[in-house]
Amino acid sequence: MSEPARWWWIRHAPSEGDQGIIHGQDDVAANLSDKAALAAVRDRLPEGAHLFSSNIRRCIETAEALTGRAPEQIPDFAEQSFGDWNGGKWQELPREEMNAFWTNYAEQKAPGGESFRELTERVHPKILEMSAAYRDQELVVVAHAGTIRAALALALESPLNAALNMSLSNLSLTRIDAFPDESPYAWRVGFANLPAT
């Protein structure tokens, strides 16, 4: 039986500045000051892995800090767009809008933004394409909470609203194996949200 593509998903380091700001697809820098956490993640990664990131600055910078290499950027792995909410603060959004958003996480979206379902519609095909192209290889990807939730929803075949129940900390590691079509099963989740330290 063919071996799986082995995905090592890392959520980027914290964004610079106020942690309450909605960044989505904003190109804010990564805060790379926690050297111990970066070293701990680095020590867990396989040698010689293919290195990818979203095309957003905080992911690129985190990948470079972890490996000393420039990642191949995958725009499909960008965070969910929060449209008009980008740059605002979660706690300052109108309560009615927030309640609608969080209670129907899969379908609701910010004005001018995209829903979680729309995010999965670009993330899932790219994961399947790359899983077929990188059989029996290691793929390290620095991405976002939304992107990694989409990967877990695909692997677990879970309802999309349930993805919100998955906590993903900055610099946490998630391991997913994607088996080829001839395998009797498609996915194996080794662990999710393993903290850096």
C-alpha positions as CSV (number, residue, x, y, z in Angstrom):
1,M,0.0,0.0,0.0
2,S,1.3,3.5,-0.8
3,E,2.4,5.7,2.1
4,P,0.5,8.8,3.0
5,A,1.4,12.4,2.5
6,R,2.3,13.6,6.0
7,W,1.1,17.1,6.9
8,W,2.7,19.1,9.7
9,W,0.5,22.1,10.2
10,I,1.8,25.0,12.3
11,R,-0.2,28.0,13.3
12,H,1.9,31.2,12.8
13,A,3.5,33.1,15.7
14,P,1.3,35.7,17.4
15,S,0.7,38.9,15.4
16,E,2.6,42.0,16.3
17,G,0.6,44.5,18.4
18,D,-2.8,44.2,20.1
19,Q,-4.0,40.6,20.2
20,G,-7.7,41.7,20.1
21,I,-7.5,43.1,16.6
22,I,-9.1,41.1,13.7
23,H,-6.4,40.6,11.2
24,G,-7.8,38.0,8.8
25,Q,-5.9,38.6,5.6
26,D,-4.1,41.8,6.8
27,D,-0.4,41.6,6.2
28,V,0.7,42.2,9.8
29,A,4.1,41.1,11.0
30,A,4.7,38.1,13.3
31,N,6.0,38.5,16.8
32,L,9.0,36.2,16.9
33,S,10.2,37.1,20.4
34,D,9.5,33.7,22.0
35,K,12.7,31.9,21.0
36,A,12.0,29.0,23.3
37,A,8.7,28.2,21.6
38,L,10.2,28.5,18.2
39,A,13.0,26.2,19.1
40,A,10.6,23.6,20.6
41,V,8.5,23.6,17.4
42,R,11.7,23.4,15.2
43,D,12.9,20.3,17.2
44,R,9.7,18.4,16.4
45,L,9.8,19.0,12.6
46,P,11.1,16.3,10.2
47,E,14.3,16.9,8.4
48,G,14.2,17.6,4.7
49,A,10.5,18.4,4.6
50,H,8.9,20.4,1.9
51,L,8.2,23.9,3.4
52,F,5.0,25.9,2.6
53,S,3.1,28.8,4.1
54,S,0.2,31.0,3.3
55,N,1.1,34.1,1.3
56,I,0.5,36.3,4.4
57,R,3.4,38.0,6.1
58,R,3.1,36.5,9.6
59,C,3.1,33.0,8.2
60,I,6.1,33.6,5.9
61,E,8.1,35.1,8.7
62,T,7.2,32.3,11.1
63,A,8.3,29.7,8.5
64,E,11.6,31.5,7.9
65,A,12.2,31.8,11.7
66,L,11.5,28.1,12.2
67,T,13.6,26.7,9.4
68,G,15.9,29.4,8.0
69,R,14.4,28.8,4.6
70,A,11.9,30.7,2.5
71,P,8.7,28.8,2.2
72,E,6.7,28.2,-1.0
73,Q,3.7,30.5,-0.6
74,I,0.2,29.0,-1.1
75,P,-2.4,31.7,-1.5
76,D,-5.2,29.1,-1.1
77,F,-4.0,28.7,2.5
78,A,-4.6,32.3,3.5
79,E,-6.8,33.1,6.5
80,Q,-10.5,33.6,6.1
81,S,-11.2,37.2,4.9
82,F,-13.1,39.2,7.5
83,G,-13.8,42.0,5.0
84,D,-14.9,45.2,6.7
85,W,-14.1,43.8,10.1
86,N,-10.3,43.6,9.3
87,G,-8.4,46.0,11.6
88,G,-11.3,46.3,14.1
89,K,-11.6,44.5,17.5
90,W,-13.8,41.5,18.2
91,Q,-15.0,43.0,21.4
92,E,-16.1,46.2,19.7
93,L,-18.3,44.6,17.1
94,P,-22.1,44.9,17.5
95,R,-23.4,42.0,19.7
96,E,-26.1,41.1,17.2
97,E,-23.6,40.7,14.4
98,M,-21.3,38.7,16.6
99,N,-24.0,36.3,17.8
100,A,-25.1,35.7,14.2
101,F,-21.5,35.0,13.2
102,W,-20.6,32.6,15.9
103,T,-23.8,30.6,16.0
104,N,-23.7,29.9,12.3
105,Y,-19.9,29.9,11.8
106,A,-19.9,27.9,8.5
107,E,-22.2,30.3,6.6
108,Q,-22.1,33.8,8.2
109,K,-19.5,36.3,7.0
110,A,-18.4,39.8,7.7
111,P,-19.5,42.5,5.2
112,G,-17.2,42.2,2.2
113,G,-15.6,39.0,3.7
114,E,-16.0,35.3,3.2
115,S,-17.6,32.5,5.2
116,F,-15.8,29.5,6.7
117,R,-17.5,27.4,4.0
118,E,-16.0,29.6,1.3
119,L,-12.6,29.2,3.0
120,T,-12.9,25.4,2.9
121,E,-13.9,25.6,-0.8
122,R,-10.4,26.9,-1.6
123,V,-8.4,25.0,1.1
124,H,-9.8,21.5,0.7
125,P,-9.1,21.1,-3.1
126,K,-5.6,22.3,-2.5
127,I,-5.0,19.8,0.3
128,L,-6.3,17.0,-1.9
129,E,-4.2,18.1,-4.9
130,M,-1.0,18.4,-2.8
131,S,-1.7,15.1,-0.9
132,A,-1.7,13.3,-4.3
133,A,1.4,15.1,-5.5
134,Y,3.5,14.5,-2.3
135,R,2.8,10.8,-1.5
136,D,5.1,9.4,1.2
137,Q,6.6,12.8,1.8
138,E,6.7,15.4,4.7
139,L,4.9,18.7,4.2
140,V,5.4,21.4,6.8
141,V,2.9,24.2,6.4
142,V,2.7,27.5,8.4
143,A,-0.8,28.7,8.2
144,H,-3.7,30.2,10.2
145,A,-6.3,28.9,12.6
146,G,-9.0,29.0,10.0
147,T,-6.9,27.1,7.5
148,I,-5.9,24.4,10.0
149,R,-9.5,24.1,11.2
150,A,-10.5,23.5,7.5
151,A,-7.8,20.8,7.3
152,L,-9.1,19.1,10.4
153,A,-12.7,19.3,9.3
154,L,-11.7,17.6,6.0
155,A,-9.8,14.8,7.8
156,L,-12.5,14.2,10.5
157,E,-15.4,14.6,8.0
158,S,-17.0,16.9,10.6
159,P,-19.8,19.4,10.2
160,L,-18.3,22.8,9.4
161,N,-19.8,24.5,12.3
162,A,-18.1,22.0,14.6
163,A,-14.7,23.4,13.4
164,L,-15.2,26.3,15.7
165,N,-14.9,23.9,18.6
166,M,-11.2,23.2,17.7
167,S,-8.8,25.4,19.6
168,L,-5.6,26.3,17.8
169,S,-2.9,28.2,19.6
170,N,-0.1,30.2,18.1
171,L,2.9,28.0,17.3
172,S,0.8,24.9,17.9
173,L,1.4,21.8,15.8
174,T,-1.2,19.6,14.1
175,R,-0.3,16.3,12.4
176,I,-2.5,14.8,9.6
177,D,-1.8,11.9,7.3
178,A,-3.5,11.9,3.9
179,F,-3.7,8.4,2.4
180,P,-4.0,7.7,-1.3
181,D,-7.2,6.6,-3.0
182,E,-6.4,2.9,-2.9
183,S,-6.2,2.9,0.9
184,P,-9.1,1.6,2.9
185,Y,-9.2,4.8,4.8
186,A,-8.4,8.3,3.8
187,W,-7.1,10.2,6.8
188,R,-5.4,9.9,10.2
189,V,-5.1,12.7,12.7
190,G,-2.0,12.1,14.9
191,F,-2.6,15.1,17.1
192,A,-4.0,18.6,17.0
193,N,-3.1,21.9,18.7
194,L,0.1,20.4,20.4
195,P,1.5,23.5,22.2
196,A,5.0,24.6,21.5
197,T,6.0,24.5,25.1
